[in-house]
Amino acid sequence: MNERLNDYKEYLIARNKSMIYYNCIKLFLIHCENKKINYLEINQQTITDFFNENNYSAGSKNNHILAGRNFYSFLEIEKDKNEWFKIKLLKTEKKEPDYLTLGDIERAIKMIATENKRLNVNKIEIVLLVMFYLGLRKGELLLAKREDFDLVNCMVKIHHRKTKEESILPIPNKLMKKLVNYFNSEMEETNAFNITLAEVNYLFCKVLSHYLGKKVHPHLARSGCATYLAEKGIQTNVIQKILNHKSILTTMRYTEPKQKDIERLYREKIK
């Protein structure tokens, strides 16, 4: 079982797929092993028992269903014999995507500066603002080098690890001065901001979550960028290019009007 699971992990990595499928299947295979069930001989009762023993939300159940379909297809099980295809995906409540606002970031930086002298607030500020204003994925932040920043012409080259592409973006004026000051204060060693993946995750998942009082992860800065650009009136197809989204449908998740904005505009315009 472990060998097939490792093969599946490599299969997903080779296709640049999310590890959500891997984690879901790992849990299911552990269940099968505990119940002494051959994972190649599962039936509907096996899946039902698995869900009954775990209090998953509808969204999490859908992740497991999709993972099951994918994994057993990977095992070359025919679709009509793949038990996971016999289960319909559950309806889930559509939620507005969460995101960080510029106000969230500024508030967190202010609190960190006044309450936590152990943290390097200058590095934290520049990392958060760069990820927010440029809409960077954390992998793109880690790939950035000082040579990618043209501080004379206020442009930056972004290396997109996910799509293996590069793009050129203008650097906002609000960010330029802070970039120059930071680069002058610290020499480049590993990357433009001398930061590791573990440090990025810690900054968002631990530090920001603590100071903002909600669950935070790095992608929320990117989501915040999309929302910020939409609020500034930038067209969806332009935001798609800025964020290097392959599908405009991904971008539209962030550019659709929020419920609070719909209510506000309706009350303002309709008397």
SULURBEL-V857952 format. One record per pair of residues at least 6 apart in sequence whose ideal C-beta (glycine too) atoms are under 8 Angstrom apart, sorted by the first residue. I is the first residue (numbers start at 1). J is the second residue. If there is no record, write none. Layout:
i->I j->J
i->I j->J
//
This chain:
i->1 j->29
i->1 j->33
i->1 j->39
i->4 j->75
i->5 j->22
i->5 j->25
i->5 j->26
i->5 j->29
i->8 j->21
i->8 j->22
i->8 j->25
i->8 j->71
i->8 j->74
i->9 j->19
i->9 j->22
i->11 j->74
i->12 j->18
i->12 j->19
i->12 j->21
i->12 j->22
i->16 j->162
i->20 j->63
i->20 j->67
i->21 j->63
i->21 j->66
i->21 j->67
i->21 j->70
i->21 j->71
i->22 j->67
i->24 j->63
i->24 j->64
i->24 j->67
i->24 j->68
i->25 j->67
i->25 j->68
i->25 j->71
i->27 j->54
i->27 j->64
i->28 j->39
i->28 j->50
i->28 j->64
i->28 j->67
i->28 j->68
i->29 j->39
i->31 j->37
i->31 j->49
i->31 j->50
i->31 j->53
i->32 j->38
i->32 j->39
i->32 j->42
i->32 j->46
i->33 j->39
i->35 j->46
i->35 j->49
i->37 j->46
i->40 j->75
i->42 j->83
i->43 j->83
i->44 j->83
i->44 j->86
i->44 j->87
i->46 j->83
i->47 j->68
i->47 j->83
i->47 j->84
i->47 j->87
i->50 j->64
i->51 j->61
i->51 j->64
i->56 j->64
i->57 j->92
i->58 j->90
i->58 j->91
i->58 j->92
i->58 j->93
i->59 j->92
i->61 j->90
i->62 j->89
i->62 j->90
i->62 j->92
i->65 j->84
i->65 j->87
i->65 j->89
i->66 j->89
i->68 j->82
i->68 j->83
i->68 j->84
i->69 j->82
i->69 j->84
i->69 j->85
i->72 j->82
i->72 j->83
i->72 j->84
i->73 j->79
i->73 j->82
i->79 j->85
i->96 j->258
i->96 j->259
i->97 j->223
i->97 j->253
i->97 j->254
i->98 j->220
i->98 j->223
i->99 j->220
i->99 j->223
i->99 j->224
i->99 j->226
i->99 j->227
i->99 j->254
i->100 j->132
i->100 j->208
i->100 j->216
i->100 j->220
i->100 j->221
i->100 j->223
i->100 j->224
i->101 j->224
i->101 j->227
i->101 j->228
i->102 j->132
i->102 j->224
i->102 j->228
i->104 j->212
i->104 j->224
i->105 j->128
i->105 j->129
i->105 j->132
i->105 j->221
i->105 j->224
i->107 j->211
i->107 j->212
i->108 j->128
i->108 j->207
i->108 j->208
i->108 j->211
i->108 j->212
i->109 j->121
i->109 j->124
i->109 j->125
i->109 j->128
i->111 j->211
i->112 j->119
i->112 j->121
i->112 j->124
i->112 j->207
i->112 j->211
i->113 j->121
i->119 j->207
i->122 j->181
i->122 j->182
i->122 j->185
i->123 j->182
i->123 j->186
i->123 j->193
i->123 j->194
i->123 j->195
i->124 j->203
i->124 j->207
i->125 j->178
i->126 j->178
i->126 j->179
i->126 j->182
i->126 j->193
i->127 j->141
i->127 j->193
i->127 j->195
i->127 j->200
i->127 j->203
i->128 j->203
i->128 j->221
i->129 j->174
i->129 j->175
i->129 j->178
i->130 j->136
i->130 j->141
i->130 j->144
i->130 j->175
i->130 j->179
i->130 j->193
i->131 j->138
i->131 j->141
i->131 j->218
i->131 j->221
i->131 j->222
i->131 j->225
i->132 j->221
i->132 j->224
i->132 j->225
i->132 j->228
i->133 j->171
i->133 j->172
i->133 j->174
i->133 j->175
i->133 j->225
i->134 j->156
i->134 j->158
i->134 j->169
i->134 j->171
i->134 j->175
i->134 j->225
i->135 j->221
i->135 j->222
i->135 j->225
i->135 j->226
i->135 j->229
i->135 j->242
i->135 j->243
i->136 j->144
i->136 j->158
i->136 j->221
i->136 j->222
i->137 j->160
i->137 j->161
i->137 j->162
i->137 j->218
i->137 j->219
i->137 j->222
i->138 j->197
i->138 j->200
i->138 j->201
i->138 j->218
i->138 j->219
i->139 j->161
i->139 j->162
i->140 j->158
i->140 j->159
i->140 j->160
i->140 j->161
i->141 j->191
i->141 j->193
i->141 j->195
i->141 j->200
i->142 j->191
i->142 j->195
i->142 j->196
i->142 j->197
i->142 j->200
i->143 j->159
i->143 j->161
i->143 j->191
i->144 j->156
i->144 j->158
i->144 j->159
i->144 j->191
i->144 j->192
i->144 j->193
i->145 j->188
i->145 j->191
i->145 j->192
i->146 j->183
i->146 j->188
i->146 j->192
i->148 j->156
i->148 j->157
i->148 j->158
i->148 j->159
i->148 j->192
i->149 j->156
i->149 j->171
i->149 j->179
i->149 j->183
i->149 j->192
i->150 j->156
i->150 j->157
i->151 j->171
i->151 j->176
i->151 j->179
i->151 j->180
i->151 j->183
i->154 j->170
i->154 j->171
i->154 j->173
i->154 j->176
i->155 j->168
i->155 j->169
i->155 j->170
i->155 j->171
i->156 j->168
i->156 j->169
i->156 j->170
i->156 j->171
i->157 j->166
i->157 j->167
i->157 j->168
i->158 j->166
i->158 j->167
i->158 j->168
i->158 j->169
i->158 j->244
i->159 j->166
i->160 j->166
i->160 j->167
i->160 j->244
i->162 j->244
i->163 j->244
i->163 j->246
i->165 j->244
i->167 j->241
i->167 j->242
i->167 j->244
i->169 j->242
i->171 j->179
i->182 j->193
i->183 j->192
i->186 j->194
i->188 j->194
i->190 j->196
i->200 j->218
i->201 j->217
i->201 j->218
i->204 j->216
i->204 j->217
i->204 j->218
i->204 j->220
i->204 j->221
i->205 j->216
i->205 j->217
i->208 j->216
i->209 j->215
i->209 j->216
i->222 j->243
i->223 j->254
i->225 j->242
i->225 j->243
i->226 j->239
i->226 j->243
i->226 j->251
i->226 j->254
i->226 j->255
i->227 j->254
i->227 j->255
i->229 j->238
i->229 j->239
i->229 j->242
i->230 j->236
i->230 j->239
i->230 j->254
i->230 j->255
i->234 j->242
i->236 j->248
i->236 j->251
i->236 j->252
i->236 j->255
i->237 j->248
i->237 j->251
i->239 j->251
i->239 j->254
i->239 j->255
i->240 j->248
i->240 j->250
i->240 j->251
i->243 j->251
i->245 j->251
i->257 j->265
//
